[in-house]
């Protein structure tokens, strides 16, 4: 599971939201076993959170298709946090 936080630059929130929503919709429709959920923080300033689940490490390979985040669209570097399920 991967959680990615995006802090959009003021005035570019809709641009980032559109990009993330397009990626979410594409993945959920075309990449079997992978799930993307997109959230927006209730508080200000705006922050988007992308929650991703992958059945395997190999499933991460498709992310290269989306390309890099456009210059200046976020105020902080995008840093994915990767998690593994804890099992007994």
Gaussian input, Z-matrix of N, CA and C with variables (Angstrom, degrees):
# hf/3-21g

backbone

0 1
 N
 C     1     B1
 C     2     B2     1     A1
 N     3     B3     2     A2     1     D1
 C     4     B4     3     A3     2     D2
 C     5     B5     4     A4     3     D3
 N     6     B6     5     A5     4     D4
 C     7     B7     6     A6     5     D5
 C     8     B8     7     A7     6     D6
 N     9     B9     8     A8     7     D7
 C    10    B10     9     A9     8     D8
 C    11    B11    10    A10     9     D9
 N    12    B12    11    A11    10    D10
 C    13    B13    12    A12    11    D11
 C    14    B14    13    A13    12    D12
 N    15    B15    14    A14    13    D13
 C    16    B16    15    A15    14    D14
 C    17    B17    16    A16    15    D15
 N    18    B18    17    A17    16    D16
 C    19    B19    18    A18    17    D17
 C    20    B20    19    A19    18    D18
 N    21    B21    20    A20    19    D19
 C    22    B22    21    A21    20    D20
 C    23    B23    22    A22    21    D21
 N    24    B24    23    A23    22    D22
 C    25    B25    24    A24    23    D23
 C    26    B26    25    A25    24    D24
 N    27    B27    26    A26    25    D25
 C    28    B28    27    A27    26    D26
 C    29    B29    28    A28    27    D27
 N    30    B30    29    A29    28    D28
 C    31    B31    30    A30    29    D29
 C    32    B32    31    A31    30    D30
 N    33    B33    32    A32    31    D31
 C    34    B34    33    A33    32    D32
 C    35    B35    34    A34    33    D33
 N    36    B36    35    A35    34    D34
 C    37    B37    36    A36    35    D35
 C    38    B38    37    A37    36    D36
 N    39    B39    38    A38    37    D37
 C    40    B40    39    A39    38    D38
 C    41    B41    40    A40    39    D39
 N    42    B42    41    A41    40    D40
 C    43    B43    42    A42    41    D41
 C    44    B44    43    A43    42    D42
 N    45    B45    44    A44    43    D43
 C    46    B46    45    A45    44    D44
 C    47    B47    46    A46    45    D45
 N    48    B48    47    A47    46    D46
 C    49    B49    48    A48    47    D47
 C    50    B50    49    A49    48    D48
 N    51    B51    50    A50    49    D49
 C    52    B52    51    A51    50    D50
 C    53    B53    52    A52    51    D51
 N    54    B54    53    A53    52    D52
 C    55    B55    54    A54    53    D53
 C    56    B56    55    A55    54    D54
 N    57    B57    56    A56    55    D55
 C    58    B58    57    A57    56    D56
 C    59    B59    58    A58    57    D57
 N    60    B60    59    A59    58    D58
 C    61    B61    60    A60    59    D59
 C    62    B62    61    A61    60    D60
 N    63    B63    62    A62    61    D61
 C    64    B64    63    A63    62    D62
 C    65    B65    64    A64    63    D63
 N    66    B66    65    A65    64    D64
 C    67    B67    66    A66    65    D65
 C    68    B68    67    A67    66    D66
 N    69    B69    68    A68    67    D67
 C    70    B70    69    A69    68    D68
 C    71    B71    70    A70    69    D69
 N    72    B72    71    A71    70    D70
 C    73    B73    72    A72    71    D71
 C    74    B74    73    A73    72    D72
 N    75    B75    74    A74    73    D73
 C    76    B76    75    A75    74    D74
 C    77    B77    76    A76    75    D75
 N    78    B78    77    A77    76    D76
 C    79    B79    78    A78    77    D77
 C    80    B80    79    A79    78    D78
 N    81    B81    80    A80    79    D79
 C    82    B82    81    A81    80    D80
 C    83    B83    82    A82    81    D81
 N    84    B84    83    A83    82    D82
 C    85    B85    84    A84    83    D83
 C    86    B86    85    A85    84    D84
 N    87    B87    86    A86    85    D85
 C    88    B88    87    A87    86    D86
 C    89    B89    88    A88    87    D87
 N    90    B90    89    A89    88    D88
 C    91    B91    90    A90    89    D89
 C    92    B92    91    A91    90    D90
 N    93    B93    92    A92    91    D91
 C    94    B94    93    A93    92    D92
 C    95    B95    94    A94    93    D93
 N    96    B96    95    A95    94    D94
 C    97    B97    96    A96    95    D95
 C    98    B98    97    A97    96    D96
 N    99    B99    98    A98    97    D97
 C   100   B100    99    A99    98    D98
 C   101   B101   100   A100    99    D99
 N   102   B102   101   A101   100   D100
 C   103   B103   102   A102   101   D101
 C   104   B104   103   A103   102   D102
 N   105   B105   104   A104   103   D103
 C   106   B106   105   A105   104   D104
 C   107   B107   106   A106   105   D105
 N   108   B108   107   A107   106   D106
 C   109   B109   108   A108   107   D107
 C   110   B110   109   A109   108   D108
 N   111   B111   110   A110   109   D109
 C   112   B112   111   A111   110   D110
 C   113   B113   112   A112   111   D111
 N   114   B114   113   A113   112   D112
 C   115   B115   114   A114   113   D113
 C   116   B116   115   A115   114   D114
 N   117   B117   116   A116   115   D115
 C   118   B118   117   A117   116   D116
 C   119   B119   118   A118   117   D117
 N   120   B120   119   A119   118   D118
 C   121   B121   120   A120   119   D119
 C   122   B122   121   A121   120   D120
 N   123   B123   122   A122   121   D121
 C   124   B124   123   A123   122   D122
 C   125   B125   124   A124   123   D123
 N   126   B126   125   A125   124   D124
 C   127   B127   126   A126   125   D125
 C   128   B128   127   A127   126   D126
 N   129   B129   128   A128   127   D127
 C   130   B130   129   A129   128   D128
 C   131   B131   130   A130   129   D129
 N   132   B132   131   A131   130   D130
 C   133   B133   132   A132   131   D131
 C   134   B134   133   A133   132   D132
 N   135   B135   134   A134   133   D133
 C   136   B136   135   A135   134   D134
 C   137   B137   136   A136   135   D135
 N   138   B138   137   A137   136   D136
 C   139   B139   138   A138   137   D137
 C   140   B140   139   A139   138   D138
 N   141   B141   140   A140   139   D139
 C   142   B142   141   A141   140   D140
 C   143   B143   142   A142   141   D141
 N   144   B144   143   A143   142   D142
 C   145   B145   144   A144   143   D143
 C   146   B146   145   A145   144   D144
 N   147   B147   146   A146   145   D145
 C   148   B148   147   A147   146   D146
 C   149   B149   148   A148   147   D147
 N   150   B150   149   A149   148   D148
 C   151   B151   150   A150   149   D149
 C   152   B152   151   A151   150   D150
 N   153   B153   152   A152   151   D151
 C   154   B154   153   A153   152   D152
 C   155   B155   154   A154   153   D153
 N   156   B156   155   A155   154   D154
 C   157   B157   156   A156   155   D155
 C   158   B158   157   A157   156   D156
 N   159   B159   158   A158   157   D157
 C   160   B160   159   A159   158   D158
 C   161   B161   160   A160   159   D159
 N   162   B162   161   A161   160   D160
 C   163   B163   162   A162   161   D161
 C   164   B164   163   A163   162   D162
 N   165   B165   164   A164   163   D163
 C   166   B166   165   A165   164   D164
 C   167   B167   166   A166   165   D165
 N   168   B168   167   A167   166   D166
 C   169   B169   168   A168   167   D167
 C   170   B170   169   A169   168   D168
 N   171   B171   170   A170   169   D169
 C   172   B172   171   A171   170   D170
 C   173   B173   172   A172   171   D171
 N   174   B174   173   A173   172   D172
 C   175   B175   174   A174   173   D173
 C   176   B176   175   A175   174   D174
 N   177   B177   176   A176   175   D175
 C   178   B178   177   A177   176   D176
 C   179   B179   178   A178   177   D177
 N   180   B180   179   A179   178   D178
 C   181   B181   180   A180   179   D179
 C   182   B182   181   A181   180   D180
 N   183   B183   182   A182   181   D181
 C   184   B184   183   A183   182   D182
 C   185   B185   184   A184   183   D183
 N   186   B186   185   A185   184   D184
 C   187   B187   186   A186   185   D185
 C   188   B188   187   A187   186   D186
 N   189   B189   188   A188   187   D187
 C   190   B190   189   A189   188   D188
 C   191   B191   190   A190   189   D189
 N   192   B192   191   A191   190   D190
 C   193   B193   192   A192   191   D191
 C   194   B194   193   A193   192   D192
 N   195   B195   194   A194   193   D193
 C   196   B196   195   A195   194   D194
 C   197   B197   196   A196   195   D195
 N   198   B198   197   A197   196   D196
 C   199   B199   198   A198   197   D197
 C   200   B200   199   A199   198   D198
 N   201   B201   200   A200   199   D199
 C   202   B202   201   A201   200   D200
 C   203   B203   202   A202   201   D201
 N   204   B204   203   A203   202   D202
 C   205   B205   204   A204   203   D203
 C   206   B206   205   A205   204   D204
 N   207   B207   206   A206   205   D205
 C   208   B208   207   A207   206   D206
 C   209   B209   208   A208   207   D207
 N   210   B210   209   A209   208   D208
 C   211   B211   210   A210   209   D209
 C   212   B212   211   A211   210   D210
 N   213   B213   212   A212   211   D211
 C   214   B214   213   A213   212   D212
 C   215   B215   214   A214   213   D213
 N   216   B216   215   A215   214   D214
 C   217   B217   216   A216   215   D215
 C   218   B218   217   A217   216   D216
 N   219   B219   218   A218   217   D217
 C   220   B220   219   A219   218   D218
 C   221   B221   220   A220   219   D219
 N   222   B222   221   A221   220   D220
 C   223   B223   222   A222   221   D221
 C   224   B224   223   A223   222   D222
 N   225   B225   224   A224   223   D223
 C   226   B226   225   A225   224   D224
 C   227   B227   226   A226   225   D225
 N   228   B228   227   A227   226   D226
 C   229   B229   228   A228   227   D227
 C   230   B230   229   A229   228   D228
 N   231   B231   230   A230   229   D229
 C   232   B232   231   A231   230   D230
 C   233   B233   232   A232   231   D231
 N   234   B234   233   A233   232   D232
 C   235   B235   234   A234   233   D233
 C   236   B236   235   A235   234   D234
 N   237   B237   236   A236   235   D235
 C   238   B238   237   A237   236   D236
 C   239   B239   238   A238   237   D237
 N   240   B240   239   A239   238   D238
 C   241   B241   240   A240   239   D239
 C   242   B242   241   A241   240   D240
 N   243   B243   242   A242   241   D241
 C   244   B244   243   A243   242   D242
 C   245   B245   244   A244   243   D243
 N   246   B246   245   A245   244   D244
 C   247   B247   246   A246   245   D245
 C   248   B248   247   A247   246   D246
 N   249   B249   248   A248   247   D247
 C   250   B250   249   A249   248   D248
 C   251   B251   250   A250   249   D249
 N   252   B252   251   A251   250   D250
 C   253   B253   252   A252   251   D251
 C   254   B254   253   A253   252   D252
 N   255   B255   254   A254   253   D253
 C   256   B256   255   A255   254   D254
 C   257   B257   256   A256   255   D255
 N   258   B258   257   A257   256   D256
 C   259   B259   258   A258   257   D257
 C   260   B260   259   A259   258   D258
 N   261   B261   260   A260   259   D259
 C   262   B262   261   A261   260   D260
 C   263   B263   262   A262   261   D261

   B1=1.4338
   B2=1.5150
   B3=1.3127
   B4=1.4632
   B5=1.5255
   B6=1.3234
   B7=1.4601
   B8=1.5197
   B9=1.3366
   B10=1.4633
   B11=1.5278
   B12=1.3190
   B13=1.4616
   B14=1.5343
   B15=1.3333
   B16=1.4591
   B17=1.5279
   B18=1.3089
   B19=1.4662
   B20=1.5255
   B21=1.3520
   B22=1.4718
   B23=1.5274
   B24=1.2956
   B25=1.4573
   B26=1.5260
   B27=1.3424
   B28=1.4614
   B29=1.5287
   B30=1.3144
   B31=1.4559
   B32=1.5153
   B33=1.3386
   B34=1.4702
   B35=1.5308
   B36=1.3375
   B37=1.4637
   B38=1.5290
   B39=1.3204
   B40=1.4671
   B41=1.5222
   B42=1.3167
   B43=1.4721
   B44=1.5294
   B45=1.3325
   B46=1.4656
   B47=1.5168
   B48=1.3248
   B49=1.4635
   B50=1.5222
   B51=1.3202
   B52=1.4639
   B53=1.5115
   B54=1.3169
   B55=1.4718
   B56=1.5263
   B57=1.3315
   B58=1.4637
   B59=1.5268
   B60=1.3237
   B61=1.4647
   B62=1.5297
   B63=1.3140
   B64=1.4709
   B65=1.5324
   B66=1.3248
   B67=1.4623
   B68=1.5227
   B69=1.3434
   B70=1.4726
   B71=1.5261
   B72=1.3242
   B73=1.4579
   B74=1.5174
   B75=1.3262
   B76=1.4633
   B77=1.5292
   B78=1.3184
   B79=1.4670
   B80=1.5198
   B81=1.3160
   B82=1.4589
   B83=1.5208
   B84=1.3223
   B85=1.4603
   B86=1.5221
   B87=1.3377
   B88=1.4623
   B89=1.5190
   B90=1.3013
   B91=1.4659
   B92=1.5220
   B93=1.3147
   B94=1.4625
   B95=1.5277
   B96=1.3287
   B97=1.4550
   B98=1.5156
   B99=1.3375
   B100=1.4577
   B101=1.5261
   B102=1.3241
   B103=1.4588
   B104=1.5162
   B105=1.3130
   B106=1.4653
   B107=1.5166
   B108=1.3218
   B109=1.4630
   B110=1.5226
   B111=1.3124
   B112=1.4611
   B113=1.5200
   B114=1.3277
   B115=1.4648
   B116=1.5234
   B117=1.3340
   B118=1.4618
   B119=1.5280
   B120=1.3233
   B121=1.4562
   B122=1.5317
   B123=1.3160
   B124=1.4646
   B125=1.5202
   B126=1.3068
   B127=1.4614
   B128=1.5235
   B129=1.3126
   B130=1.4617
   B131=1.5191
   B132=1.2981
   B133=1.4642
   B134=1.5287
   B135=1.3110
   B136=1.4614
   B137=1.5229
   B138=1.3386
   B139=1.4615
   B140=1.5233
   B141=1.3273
   B142=1.4525
   B143=1.5231
   B144=1.3327
   B145=1.4587
   B146=1.5172
   B147=1.3100
   B148=1.4571
   B149=1.5193
   B150=1.3352
   B151=1.4540
   B152=1.5159
   B153=1.3207
   B154=1.4560
   B155=1.5290
   B156=1.3200
   B157=1.4676
   B158=1.5248
   B159=1.3195
   B160=1.4588
   B161=1.5251
   B162=1.3446
   B163=1.4553
   B164=1.5320
   B165=1.3339
   B166=1.4653
   B167=1.5277
   B168=1.3178
   B169=1.4663
   B170=1.5287
   B171=1.3242
   B172=1.4594
   B173=1.5278
   B174=1.3273
   B175=1.4539
   B176=1.5227
   B177=1.3232
   B178=1.4592
   B179=1.5330
   B180=1.3171
   B181=1.4666
   B182=1.5238
   B183=1.3308
   B184=1.4569
   B185=1.5254
   B186=1.3372
   B187=1.4624
   B188=1.5269
   B189=1.2840
   B190=1.4681
   B191=1.5220
   B192=1.3287
   B193=1.4594
   B194=1.5308
   B195=1.3211
   B196=1.4664
   B197=1.5191
   B198=1.3039
   B199=1.4591
   B200=1.5160
   B201=1.3135
   B202=1.4614
   B203=1.5317
   B204=1.3107
   B205=1.4661
   B206=1.5354
   B207=1.3359
   B208=1.4713
   B209=1.5343
   B210=1.3042
   B211=1.4670
   B212=1.5284
   B213=1.3233
   B214=1.4553
   B215=1.5113
   B216=1.3337
   B217=1.4647
   B218=1.5294
   B219=1.3353
   B220=1.4678
   B221=1.5194
   B222=1.3486
   B223=1.4633
   B224=1.5233
   B225=1.3265
   B226=1.4684
   B227=1.5201
   B228=1.3233
   B229=1.4706
   B230=1.5301
   B231=1.3072
   B232=1.4590
   B233=1.5236
   B234=1.3291
   B235=1.4597
   B236=1.5222
   B237=1.3253
   B238=1.4569
   B239=1.5333
   B240=1.3216
   B241=1.4577
   B242=1.5193
   B243=1.3223
   B244=1.4617
   B245=1.5201
   B246=1.3345
   B247=1.4523
   B248=1.5137
   B249=1.3132
   B250=1.4593
   B251=1.5156
   B252=1.3040
   B253=1.4525
   B254=1.5231
   B255=1.3086
   B256=1.4598
   B257=1.5240
   B258=1.3069
   B259=1.4573
   B260=1.5207
   B261=1.3327
   B262=1.4836
   B263=1.5037
   A1=107.39
   A2=116.25
   A3=121.81
   A4=107.65
   A5=115.76
   A6=122.34
   A7=107.05
   A8=115.84
   A9=120.64
   A10=108.30
   A11=115.86
   A12=121.22
   A13=109.50
   A14=115.19
   A15=121.59
   A16=108.33
   A17=116.84
   A18=123.35
   A19=107.28
   A20=116.98
   A21=119.41
   A22=112.95
   A23=114.72
   A24=122.13
   A25=108.02
   A26=116.65
   A27=121.16
   A28=109.88
   A29=116.20
   A30=121.75
   A31=113.72
   A32=117.48
   A33=120.06
   A34=111.75
   A35=116.43
   A36=121.13
   A37=111.89
   A38=116.98
   A39=120.11
   A40=111.87
   A41=116.54
   A42=120.89
   A43=110.22
   A44=116.30
   A45=119.98
   A46=110.44
   A47=117.29
   A48=120.41
   A49=110.71
   A50=117.71
   A51=120.53
   A52=112.28
   A53=116.15
   A54=120.95
   A55=111.07
   A56=116.68
   A57=120.84
   A58=111.47
   A59=117.42
   A60=120.96
   A61=110.67
   A62=117.09
   A63=121.12
   A64=110.29
   A65=116.54
   A66=120.84
   A67=110.41
   A68=116.96
   A69=121.38
   A70=110.58
   A71=116.76
   A72=120.77
   A73=111.63
   A74=117.40
   A75=121.38
   A76=110.26
   A77=116.52
   A78=120.62
   A79=110.58
   A80=116.97
   A81=119.70
   A82=112.70
   A83=118.06
   A84=121.77
   A85=113.53
   A86=118.01
   A87=119.85
   A88=117.10
   A89=118.64
   A90=119.83
   A91=108.26
   A92=114.91
   A93=121.22
   A94=111.92
   A95=115.52
   A96=121.19
   A97=114.89
   A98=117.43
   A99=121.30
   A100=108.06
   A101=116.15
   A102=121.22
   A103=109.60
   A104=115.78
   A105=122.26
   A106=107.52
   A107=116.27
   A108=122.10
   A109=106.93
   A110=115.90
   A111=121.56
   A112=109.04
   A113=115.90
   A114=122.05
   A115=109.63
   A116=115.13
   A117=121.98
   A118=106.92
   A119=117.35
   A120=121.73
   A121=109.56
   A122=116.14
   A123=121.39
   A124=111.33
   A125=117.07
   A126=121.73
   A127=110.62
   A128=115.23
   A129=122.01
   A130=108.75
   A131=121.74
   A132=125.52
   A133=110.66
   A134=115.56
   A135=122.25
   A136=110.31
   A137=114.95
   A138=121.36
   A139=106.49
   A140=115.75
   A141=121.25
   A142=108.07
   A143=115.13
   A144=120.88
   A145=107.25
   A146=116.14
   A147=122.22
   A148=107.50
   A149=116.11
   A150=123.39
   A151=106.76
   A152=117.15
   A153=121.80
   A154=109.31
   A155=116.33
   A156=119.90
   A157=108.31
   A158=115.21
   A159=122.31
   A160=109.29
   A161=117.90
   A162=119.87
   A163=112.97
   A164=116.87
   A165=120.42
   A166=109.57
   A167=116.36
   A168=121.56
   A169=110.68
   A170=117.08
   A171=121.11
   A172=111.33
   A173=116.98
   A174=120.77
   A175=111.97
   A176=118.29
   A177=121.76
   A178=111.97
   A179=117.94
   A180=122.51
   A181=112.84
   A182=118.99
   A183=120.96
   A184=112.08
   A185=119.65
   A186=121.94
   A187=112.82
   A188=117.97
   A189=120.88
   A190=111.76
   A191=116.87
   A192=121.47
   A193=112.05
   A194=117.60
   A195=121.50
   A196=112.09
   A197=116.90
   A198=120.50
   A199=112.07
   A200=116.48
   A201=120.77
   A202=111.97
   A203=114.89
   A204=121.54
   A205=107.55
   A206=118.28
   A207=120.17
   A208=112.25
   A209=116.23
   A210=123.06
   A211=110.19
   A212=116.65
   A213=121.81
   A214=116.15
   A215=118.74
   A216=120.70
   A217=112.12
   A218=117.05
   A219=121.63
   A220=109.89
   A221=115.03
   A222=119.93
   A223=112.38
   A224=117.00
   A225=121.95
   A226=108.47
   A227=117.32
   A228=118.74
   A229=110.42
   A230=116.36
   A231=121.85
   A232=107.14
   A233=115.57
   A234=120.46
   A235=109.83
   A236=117.23
   A237=119.62
   A238=110.96
   A239=115.33
   A240=121.18
   A241=106.88
   A242=116.19
   A243=120.70
   A244=109.67
   A245=114.88
   A246=122.10
   A247=110.08
   A248=114.86
   A249=122.44
   A250=107.73
   A251=117.17
   A252=120.54
   A253=109.89
   A254=116.22
   A255=121.54
   A256=107.19
   A257=115.94
   A258=120.30
   A259=109.59
   A260=116.91
   A261=120.29
   A262=114.20
   D1=141.26
   D2=-179.43
   D3=-129.40
   D4=135.95
   D5=173.13
   D6=-117.97
   D7=129.40
   D8=179.79
   D9=-126.69
   D10=127.62
   D11=177.11
   D12=-101.20
   D13=135.80
   D14=178.92
   D15=-122.58
   D16=125.64
   D17=178.03
   D18=-111.29
   D19=97.13
   D20=-174.73
   D21=-70.76
   D22=149.42
   D23=172.73
   D24=-68.48
   D25=139.18
   D26=179.16
   D27=-53.14
   D28=132.56
   D29=-179.44
   D30=90.28
   D31=-11.20
   D32=-179.31
   D33=-116.09
   D34=13.91
   D35=-178.27
   D36=-58.56
   D37=-46.72
   D38=-178.52
   D39=-65.26
   D40=-36.79
   D41=178.07
   D42=-62.68
   D43=-46.26
   D44=179.53
   D45=-67.13
   D46=-43.51
   D47=178.80
   D48=-58.55
   D49=-44.80
   D50=178.94
   D51=-60.79
   D52=-42.22
   D53=179.22
   D54=-63.61
   D55=-45.92
   D56=-178.98
   D57=-68.17
   D58=-39.62
   D59=178.67
   D60=-65.01
   D61=-39.94
   D62=178.26
   D63=-63.39
   D64=-43.35
   D65=177.67
   D66=-62.92
   D67=-46.39
   D68=179.11
   D69=-57.25
   D70=-49.33
   D71=-177.12
   D72=-63.79
   D73=-41.43
   D74=178.53
   D75=-62.28
   D76=-49.07
   D77=-177.44
   D78=-62.25
   D79=-49.53
   D80=-177.18
   D81=-62.68
   D82=-28.01
   D83=-179.89
   D84=-88.83
   D85=-24.73
   D86=-168.77
   D87=-124.65
   D88=-12.19
   D89=-176.84
   D90=-115.06
   D91=101.90
   D92=-174.43
   D93=-62.14
   D94=133.09
   D95=175.56
   D96=85.65
   D97=-9.50
   D98=179.98
   D99=-103.17
   D100=138.03
   D101=178.89
   D102=-125.42
   D103=133.39
   D104=173.65
   D105=-118.99
   D106=133.84
   D107=172.31
   D108=-127.03
   D109=133.75
   D110=-177.14
   D111=-112.67
   D112=130.79
   D113=-178.94
   D114=-126.76
   D115=153.89
   D116=175.00
   D117=-122.24
   D118=132.48
   D119=179.17
   D120=-63.81
   D121=145.65
   D122=177.11
   D123=-76.77
   D124=-24.17
   D125=-177.09
   D126=-91.15
   D127=165.60
   D128=175.22
   D129=-103.05
   D130=151.45
   D131=-1.70
   D132=-70.93
   D133=166.21
   D134=-177.81
   D135=-60.38
   D136=137.09
   D137=172.27
   D138=-142.30
   D139=137.68
   D140=175.24
   D141=-109.75
   D142=145.21
   D143=177.79
   D144=-125.35
   D145=128.78
   D146=177.08
   D147=-109.11
   D148=118.82
   D149=179.66
   D150=-103.29
   D151=122.03
   D152=-173.70
   D153=-125.49
   D154=137.13
   D155=172.18
   D156=-123.83
   D157=140.68
   D158=-177.18
   D159=-130.84
   D160=136.62
   D161=178.56
   D162=-72.44
   D163=-20.36
   D164=-178.81
   D165=-160.64
   D166=166.36
   D167=176.26
   D168=-61.04
   D169=-34.30
   D170=-178.64
   D171=-62.38
   D172=-29.07
   D173=-178.49
   D174=-68.79
   D175=-17.26
   D176=179.01
   D177=-71.00
   D178=-18.08
   D179=-173.04
   D180=-60.38
   D181=-31.70
   D182=-176.10
   D183=-64.90
   D184=-20.61
   D185=-176.34
   D186=-58.57
   D187=-25.70
   D188=178.98
   D189=-62.66
   D190=-24.00
   D191=-178.85
   D192=-65.15
   D193=-30.60
   D194=-176.27
   D195=-72.20
   D196=-23.58
   D197=-179.55
   D198=80.35
   D199=175.77
   D200=-176.23
   D201=-74.63
   D202=160.13
   D203=174.79
   D204=-68.78
   D205=131.95
   D206=-179.68
   D207=-58.99
   D208=143.71
   D209=179.47
   D210=-56.98
   D211=131.34
   D212=173.29
   D213=82.44
   D214=-0.86
   D215=-177.10
   D216=-80.14
   D217=-20.42
   D218=178.26
   D219=-124.09
   D220=154.29
   D221=-178.45
   D222=-93.80
   D223=-13.28
   D224=179.44
   D225=-133.44
   D226=154.04
   D227=174.93
   D228=-60.53
   D229=143.05
   D230=177.18
   D231=-80.91
   D232=120.46
   D233=-177.68
   D234=-125.41
   D235=102.44
   D236=178.06
   D237=-67.61
   D238=142.09
   D239=172.95
   D240=-110.85
   D241=122.91
   D242=-177.87
   D243=-101.83
   D244=138.90
   D245=-179.05
   D246=-128.87
   D247=151.61
   D248=173.19
   D249=-119.37
   D250=143.24
   D251=177.76
   D252=-66.47
   D253=137.50
   D254=177.31
   D255=-88.87
   D256=122.60
   D257=179.74
   D258=-116.47
   D259=154.95
   D260=-177.77
   D261=-58.47

